[in-house]
């Protein structure tokens, strides 16, 4: 049974929704025909020449870091990135990127890092908020007209929840109003306070059809000035977002936790650096795969004793150390994201089984290959 590239993309987009990508990011299919069969998948952090060489003809390279992140106006084979694109296309190979969408997805990059460190994930460090796309309509209407107004709003697209339609909730009450000069009330008369038995009913509707639902409600409502509310609904808290907060099986001194991090991640010239009291007990930890100094303040207020991330800069780290009791553990960017490769590979194996061979590329694509305290000079993870 052959597997189409489109089938693989569908699984990846479900696991790492493109809508979770940052606005500046570039994710998804870089090159390849979705209708073509894909013979294998190779998962890596970076799309480099050495990594591309390991992708068999007809295979897909699933990379975390985008090859074409910023705007390009050429992919000539005489340019480094253009040469890679040409090499891929000539041999029927494809390239797909899951970057910040994989960072925020659950499970995603930081889940994989937390798992590698032996942490039990409790929550996202910075939960992802998605703009509301649903409205709740609250409409007040005379009881005898309630069904007609609801029917009109249902006809405009309101009242759908999952696999159900015509969904609403109603309660009865008494409406009151006083028509003034110039009004033409459907019920009552000018200058007299009127009380009417009314229904209050609620329905939900996509925000994009707000104008159509409003027009349908007004057309069916008997009142000259209907009373109604439109409430934009916030999504319920989810587990998507940047970073993760996790718990260790049991507290351990910071020095032991740093050793745990060093043993869990692939060796790099960058190594593992830490800032904090070596004897401080660590039980709850924040992690963020990739560059995470933008979340320093968030980690400081997360109720954790340590924060593991990459690419920490001198001044932000120094300010954090002086202002917060949260220890910092700084690792190589590539090493912090490499555990995601196994996560993504396991995802595809679970969906396609023997029909699609999946492997993780072990080439160390960390750009740093020498360190004063390390004998690591490159090679495989």
N, C-alpha and C positions, 0 to 999 in steps of 0.2 A: 504494500500500500504506500503510494507516494504522498508526501506532505507538501502542500503548497506553501509558498512564502506567506501568502495572505493568511493562512491558518496560524502560522507562528506569530505573525503580527497581531492577530486578534487576541491570542493568549497574552502577549506582552502588554498590549494596550489595556487589557482587563486588569492585569496585575499592577501595572505602572501607568495609570491613566494620564494621557497627555495633558488633561486640564490641570493636573497638579504641577506642571512645569512652571518655572518662573517666567515672567514675560520676556526676559532678555535671552532665554535659553533656546536651543535648537535641538529638538528631539524627534525621533521617528525614523522612517526609512530614508537613508541618504542615497543609496543606489541599489538597483535591483528591480525586477519585475514581479509584483505581487502574484501574478498568475503562474509564474514559473515554479517548478518543483524545487525544493531545497533538500540537498543530500545530507547535510550535517549542520551543526551549530557549534561555533567556537566562542566562548565567553571570555572577555578581557576587560581590564580597566581602560586601556588606551588602544587606539588603532595606530600602531606604528608599523614601519616596514617589516621588522622582524616578526611581529604578531601576524600581519597579513600573510607572510610566507607560510605560517602554520595552518592557514585556512585552506582546506582542500577545495579543488575546483567544484563549483556548484554548491559551495557551502555558504552559510551566513555567519558573519562576524557580528556578534552582539557586544557592543562596547558601551562603557559607562560614560566616558568623556567624549563629547562631540568632536569629530574631525573638522567640521565646518561650522564653527560657532559664530564667528562674526561674518558680516556681509562679505561675499566674494563676488568678483565679476569675471573670474576665469578659473577653469580647471585644466589648464594646459598641462600636458605631460611633462613639460619642462619645469614645472613648479613642484615642490615637495608634496603638497597635498593633492595636486592634480595628478601627479604620477601614481599615487596610491589609488585614486579613484579609477584611473585607466587600468591599472593592474587588476583591480577587482572586476571591472566590467568585462575585460577581455576574456576572463576565465569563468564567467558566469557566477562570480561570487557577489554577495550582497553585503551591505553594511547597514546596521540598525543601531540607533543610539537611545538609551534610556538614562537620562542624566538627572536633573533636579526633580523630575517626576518620580524616579526611583528613590531619590533622597526622601521625598515626603510620603511615598506610598507606605502602606502597612500590610504585610511586612516589606521593608525596604532596606536601604543601605545601612542605616543606623541600627536596625533590628539585627542585621547580620553581624555588625560589629559587637553589639551587646551580647549576642549569643556566643561569639567567639571568646568573649571575656568571662563567660559563665554567669552572666546577669539574667535575672528574670525581669522582663520588661513590664513596667507598670503603666506608662503613659508617654505621650509625645512631649518632648521638651518645649517645643513651640508649636502647639496645635495649629493645623491649617484651617483657616476660615474660608469658606466658599460663599461667594455672593449669593444672597437668597434669590431663588427663582420661582418661589410660590407666594401667592397672596392669600390671605384669608379675608373673605367678604362677609360682613355682618350687615344684614338688611332688615329694616323694620317695615312691615307692610300689613294692611288690614287683613284679618284672618281669612276672609272670603276670597282675597286675591293672592294669597300666599302661594298656592300651587301653580298659578299661572306665571308668577314672577320667577319662581324656582325653575319651571320648565323652560322659560326663556333663557335663563342663565346657563342651565344645563345645555341647551341647544347651542350656546356660544362657546362651549368648551369647559365650563366650570364643573366641579363636582367629581373629578376623576382622582382616585387614590389607588395606585397600583393597578390591579386587575378589576377594579370596581368602578362603576359610574353611578351618577345620580346620588352621590353621597352628600348628606346634609345633616344638620342638627338644628332642632327648633325648640322654642319655649314660648309660652303665651304670656302676655302682659297687657298693660294699659298704656297707650300712647296719648300724649296731651299736646295741644298746640293752640295758639291764638292768632287767627288770621287778621292782618292789618289791611288798611286801605290799599288798593291796587292788587290784592291777592284774589285769585279765583279758585277757592278751595273745592276739592272734589267731595269733601265731607264737611259739614258745618257751614257757618256763615261768618262774614267779617264782623269783628268786634265781640265775638262770643268764644269763650274758652270751650274747647271741644275735647272730649275724651273718647278714645276709640279702642275697642278690643283688637290688639295687633299680635302678630307673630314676629318674633325675632329669630331669623334663621341664619346659619353660617354655612358657607361652602368655601372650598379652596379652588384656586385656579392658577395656571402658570402666569407669571408676571408679564410675559410677552403678549398675552391676549387681554391685557387689562382694558384697553380701549373698547374692544368688542364686547366684553362682559358688561362694562358700564353702559354701553349703548343699548344692549339687550335688556338690562334691568330697567333703565329709564323708560324704554318703549312699553314695557309691560306693567310698570308700576302705575297705580291710579293717581298718586299724589303729584301735585305740581312741583313740590320740593321734597323728594324722597329723603328719608334719613338713612344713612348707611356709613359704614367705615370700611376702609381698605387697609389691611395690616400686612406689611411685608414680613414674611416668616424667616427667622434665622434658622439655619440648619442645626440639628442637635449636635452636641459635642461628639467628635469622632476620634479615631486613633491615628489619623493621618497628620503629618506635620514634620517639621525638621527636628532632628535629634530624638533621643529617647532617654527616659529615666528608668533605671533598673536597680534591682536589689541583689546583693551578694548572698550566697547561701548562709554565710555567717560573717560577722565583722572580722576584719583583719587589719593590721597596721598598714599605713600608707606604703612603707618600703616593700611589704609583701605584695600589695596590690600592684605596685609598679613592676615587680618581678612577674606577676601574673600577666600583665599587659605585654611585657617583653617576650614572654614565652608563647603567648597566644598568637601574635602577629608575625608575618614573615620578616626575616632579617633585612635591614636596609642600612645604608651608610648613615642615614639620619639618626637611626636608633630611637630610643625612648628617653625623653627628658621629663623631669618632674619638679614641681615647686610646692613645698609644703613641709609640715612637721613629719619626719619619717615615722614617728611613733603614734601619729593620730589615727584612731580607729576609723575605718571606712566600711560602711554598710550599704549606703545608697549612692549611686553614681549616675551622673549625666554623661551621655556620649553623643558625639556628632561626627559621622563619617565625612571626611573632606575638611575644607577650611571652615573652622567653627568659631573664630574669635568674634563674629558678630553676635553670638549668643552668650558671651561671657556674662553679661548682666543678668540674662535669663537664668543661666546656670547658678549664679550667685544667690538667686532668690527661690531656687527649686527645692530646698531642703535636702541637698546632697552634700557629701563630704569631698567628692572629687569630680572632676570634669575631664573626660578624655576626648581629645580632638586633634586636629592637625593644623599646621601653618600658623601657629600663634606668633604674633609679632611682639617685639620687645616692650614697647610702651604700653599697649593694652594689657599685656600679661603682668607687667610691673604694677600698674594701677590696680588691677584686679587683686594681686597678691596683698597689696597694702590695705585694700578696702574690704576684702572678703576673706572668710575663713575657709573657703573652698579650695582644695588643692588642685593644681593643674597637672595634667599628664599630656605631654605633646608628643605625637608620633608622626611618622612620614605620611603625607597625603595619600600616596598610593597604597601603603600598607593598611590604612584605616578603611579603604574602600575595597580592598581585595577580597575580604570575606563575602561580599555581595555576589561575587562571581559564582561561588558554590550555590548560593541561594537561587540565583537566576537559572543555573543549570539544573538544579533539582526541580524547579518549577516546570521546566520544559520536559524533563524526563518523566515527571508524573503525568503530564498531559499526552505525550506522544509515545512513550515507551520505546520499544525496540524499533519502531518505524522511523525514528529520527535520532541518530547518534549525536550526543552532546558531550563536549569536553571543555574543561577550563584551561586556558592558556597559562602556563606557569612562568612565562618569561617576565622577569622583573622589569617593568617599564618606568620605575621611579627614576627621575632624571639625575639624582645624586648617586654617584658610584664610588666615591671615596670619602672616608672619614678618619679623623685623627685617632678615634678610639675604636675603630672597627676594621676588620680585615675583609669586609664584604666589598666586592668590586663589581658587582653585577652578576648576571646569570639568571638562574631560575629561582622561583620563590621556594 
